[in-house]
Each structure stands twice: as structure tokens, then as C-alpha cells.
Amino acid sequence: MRNRPHAAAGVLLASLTLTLSACSVDDTPGDGKAEKNRSAATLAPEPKDSALAAEVPKAYAGKTLIMGVSEYAPYVTFGSDGKITGLIPDLSAQLSSLLDVKIKVERTSFDAVIPGLKSGRIDLSAPSGDFTERQQQVDFADFAQSSVTLMVTKDGSFHPKNGLELCGHQVGVEKGAGTQNVLAAQNKRCAAKGKPPVDAKLYTDLPAASLALQSKRIDAVAAPSASNTSVSQNSSDRFETLELKDMLDLPAAKAVYGIQAKKGSGLAPVIVKGLRKMYDSGTYAKLFGQWGLPLSTVTRDQIALNGSKQSQTQ
């Protein structure tokens, strides 16, 4: 991104908030106009499935379920008017209709999600990488896939060709995200080659990391491809997203995404059935297509309860 005074950072933040409406390697969200119009496009709600609705645990029947989300376009975007848009709010609305439960989407920092689910402050959260370590604490209804990328300033001097070129550079990452583990694993490779470690800078959300990149306080942002691609394509040619092939075999570099629920609550199994119902009706594919994420979809069999066997650190 071109270097601008600090006032421009506020302009960029507004731009990111308004235009980013989070994943696989080559997700391509469309042009800017299509991105802006996605929230206006709506699908007919899934009809209530009485049999599935009856499977919603009694503890949650008649209750408004809180879906905690953090900024992660195009899965989740916070508008300047307070409105939350993206694939997750739309998916939540469809599940709400199908299961006959109210689901309210609320802003929650990513690192507060698991504590919030355990305490009951929130009931659900998405998207999040399904790793075996996390399965010990929460349940996952798997529904999408992701891989890590790097976003850099397009006119800057830092355009790494491989993971070792990150050694010694400052890289922004969302606090609590699996991407932290990717950089930790990369640091082992740096050490093995006698190079300084990647200096991981933690941010509460990805827009904050993007602003740090804009102001040149960091050299790159490490995040899943859908998010980085969405930001770079809506940045007026300031950013570009890179995929470093040699990093894709690092722990947590690829992941299955799930909707998280409290461990043993019984919510996740019902959501899995609901998602499969939406897969069969075509709503699942339509939602991912509407939000520019067709390559983030998984097969019907991959929509599963705690289906991932992947470790976050090994």
C-alpha cells in the first residue's frame, strides 16, 4: 500500500469496514461492485424442519442463541452503522429458520470465544479452525476449509518468495488464531537455518493488522486466503496477497472450519444435520457463491461433528 499520513489510516478503516462484506487457496471474491451488492442479495429462508427442531437441546429451546463473531471478511464484516454482514450472519439466519431458534450475531474478540462458550456468555461462534486441541474444549460443526496466505503492500520492497524470507520480519496476526501456530512453526525453520525469528505482532482483529500494514508498522499480514484476498482486492491496489507454497505443510497452515458450540451441549450435532440439510437443498452452495467463497466449500461428508484429525501444533 502507498504510504500515507495517519489520517489516511482512518479512511482505510472506514473503507475496509464498508467494502469487506474467512477458506481455500484461490477464493476470488469478484469485483468491487459485486462485493458491495452481496449484502443486498438474499436467499429464501430454509423452511422449518420440525424433526430437526425437536432435536435442539431443551436447555436452548425458546432461547435466543448468541453467535459470537470477530471481523473476518467476507465471513463477517462490521459496518460503520453497527450492522454485521457476511456469510456467517446469512448462514445463521438460515439455521435459525430451519431449526426454529433465534440466533443473534454479536461482536466477540476471537481469543474470547472459547472462554465465552465455556461460561455460557455465548452459545456459538464461527468460523474457527477445527483442531484436535480445540476439540478438547468445544465441539465443532465443520462446514468450510481454509489455508494461510500473506498480504503485503503492493508497491513495497517486501515480496517474499518462500517462508525463510519471513525470518526477521514483523508479521501481523490475529490474536488467538491458528495462524500464530503457523508462524511459530516457521520460526523453527528459521532457527534451523541460523536466521532470526519472525516477529509476530498480535492484533485483536484483521482490520487492525491491515491498518498496521498500511502505516508500515509491520511488513506483512498472515491470515487465511479469503480474508487477505478480500482486503487486497478492495484496497484500491494498495495490497496484494501471496501464497508461499513451502508454508502450506506447516501446522495449522490448512484447516477445516467449524461452528463452535459448548462441549457436550448437544448443539453441534443438530447444527451438523442442519448444514447437511442446507447442502442438499442447494442453499449451502448458494451462500458460499454469493459471498465469493465457492472454493471454501467442503463435501457433504466433510460436514461433520469434530471431523478434523489435524493438530494445531504438530
N, C-alpha and C positions, 0 to 999 in steps of 0.2 A: 504494500500500500504506500501511496505517496505520503511523505512526511508533511504533517500539517500542525498548526498550533493546537493547543489544548482545547480550544473552543470547538474544533472540528471533531474531537472525540465525542462530545455530546451529540453532534449531528449524526455521527456514525451510530451511536447507541440508538437514537431515535429511528434511524434507517433500518438497523437490524431488527428492532422491535416491530416495526411496521411491515417489513417486507419478508421476514422469515416466517413463513406461515404456521434414530436419530434415530442393521444397515449392511449393505454389501458393497463390494468393490466399486462397481460402476453405476451406482444410482445416479440418475441425471434428472434433477427436478425440472425442467422446462425453462422457458424464458421468463423474464421478469413479469410480463403481463399475466402469464398463466399462473405464476406464483401468487400474485395479488388476488386473483379471482378464485382461488381454490376454496377459500372460506365461504364464498358465496354459493358454491355448488354443494347441494345437499342430496342425500340419498333418502329414499323412503325408509322409514323405520322398520326394523325387523318386527314381525308380528309376535305377540306373546306366545311362548311355548309353555303351556300350563304344566306339563310334566317336568320340565327343567325348573320352572319357577317353584315347584313344590320341593325341589332338592336344595334350594337355598337354605342354609342352616337357620334354625329358628332364632338364634341369637341376633341374626341380621334382618329377619323378616320385618317389614314395616319400618325399618330404619334407613336413614339417608347414609349411604356409604361414602366415605371421603377418599377420593383418589388423589394422593399426594404426587405432585409433578414438579420437576425443575425444568428450566429453559433448555430446550434441545430440539431446535428446528430441524426438519419440519414435523417432528413428533409433537412438540409442544412449543408454542410461542406466546409470550405475554405482550399484549397490546398496551399502548400508552393510555388507553381508556379502561384498562383493567381486565379486558376480555381475554380469555385464554382460548387459543385456537390450535389446530393441528390434528394429526392422525389420532392421538390418544383421546382428546375430547370427543371426537367423532366416533371412535371405537367405543368409548364409554357410553355414549348416547344409544348406540345400537344394542349394547349389552343390557342397558337399563330397560329398553323396550322389550327385549327378548326374555329377560329373566324377571321382569315386572318388579324391579327395585330401583330406587332413586340413587343416582351416583353423582356426587358433586365433586368437581375438579378444583383442587386448591394448590396454591404455590407452596412447595416444600423443598428445602435445600437437599441435594442428593445425599449428603452424609447424615442427614437427619431421618432418612426414610426407614431404615431397619429399626432404630430405636423407636420411631413413631409407630411402626406396625406392632412391635412388641408391647408397647404401652397402651395401644388401642387409640392413640390420638388420630391415626389414620387407619383405614381398612385395606387400602390397595395402593399400589404405585406402579408406574411404568413410564418408559421402558427401562429395564435393568438387565445386565448380563447374568445369565443363569450359570453359576459356577458351583462346584461341589461344596466349597467352603460356605457359600451363602445359603445353600440348601440346609445346612445345619441350623440356620436361624429363621428362615422364612420358606414358604412354598412358592413355586413358580408355575404359572400357566404359560408355557412357551408359545410364542406367536411370530417371531421375526428373527433376523440374523444381522450380523454386523462385522466390520473389520476396521482396523485403525489406519488413519492417514495423518499427514502433516499439512498444516496450512502455513504459508509464508507470504511475505509481501512480494508482489509480482515484480516490482522494479528494484527490489533489494538485492544485496550481494549473496545472501544465504539461500542456496538452492541445492540441498544435499541430494546425493545420488544413492547413498546407502546409509544404514544405521550408524556406522562408525563415524560418519561425518557429523553426527549429532553430538558426539563426545565433546565436552567443554562448552557447549552452548546452552542458553537459557530457553527452556521449552515450557509453555503454559499447559496446564491440565486441570480438569475439573476435580475438585477435592472429593475423595471417596470413590471416584470412578475406577473401573478396571484398568484404564489407561495408565494409572500410576504404576501398576504392576508391570506393564509393558516397558516403561522407562527404567524401572528397577532391574528388569532382566537385561535390557540393553546396556546398563551400567556394568554388568558382569562381563559383557563382551568388550566394553571399553577398557576395563581393568586388565583383561587378558592380553590386550594389545598395548598396555602401558600408557593408555590415554586417560585424560581427566574425565570424570563422570559427567553425565548430562545433569544440568542444574534445573531440576523440576520445580516450577513455580505453581503453587496451588491457588485456584480461584473458586469462588462459590458457584459460578456457572460459566458456561462457554462464552456468552456475550462479554463478560468481564475479561476473559482471556483474549478475546478478539480486540477489545479496546487496548489492552496492553501491547498487543502486536502492532496495532495502528500507531501507537505512540512510541514504538521501538524500544519498549522496556523489556521485551523478550524477542527471541529470534524466530519462534515458530509456535504453533498451537497443535498439540497432539489430541485428536478426537476421532470418533467414528466417521466414516466417509460421508454419510448422508448429511450430517451436521456441517462438516467442513465444506463440502461441496455446495450446500445451500447458502452458506455465508459467502463463500468466494464468488458464486455466481450472482449474488445480489449486492456486491461491493463496488460496483462501477469500475471493475477491472483493477481493483487495488490488491486483492488477494488471489492466490492460486493454491490448489490442493494437490499434494504429491502423494503417491503411494510408493513406499520403499519396500520392494519385494522381499528383501532379506529380513525384514522385521515381522513378516506375517507368520513366522513359525515361533515367535516368542509367546510366552504365557499371556493369555488374555488379549492377544492381538486380534483374534477372531472370537466371536461369541454368538450364542443363541440368546435372543432377548425374551424376557418373560414379563408377565404382570405379576407382581409380588403380592402375597397375602400373608397374614399371620400364620405361623407354623401350626398345623393341625386344626385350623379353624373350620376347614371344610369348604371354604370359599373357592380356592384354586381349582379343585376338581370340577365344580359346577361351571366355572369360567371356561375351563378347557372344553367342556361339552358345548357351551355356548359359542365359542370360537369355531369349533368344528361345524356347528350348525350354520354359522355365517359363511364358512368356507364352502359348504355345499350349496348355499343359496346364491353365491356369487358376490355377496356384499363384501366379504373379506378382500377379494382381489380388486374390487371397485374402489374401496377405500385407499388401498396402497397405491393404486394407479392415480387416484385423484390427488394424492399428496406427493407424487413423483417418486415413489419408492417401490416400483414393481420388482426390482431385483433384491429387495429385502424380505420378500415373502418366503415362507417355508412350505413344505409339502403338508398335506393333511396329517400324515403320520407323525410329523415333527411337532404338530400342535399337541403338546403332551404335558403331563404333570411331572415337574422336576426331571425333564428328559435329558438334560445335558450331563455328560460324564467328564466335562472339562474342568480342570483345576485352574484357579486364578494365578497360581504361583509356580506351577511345575510344567 
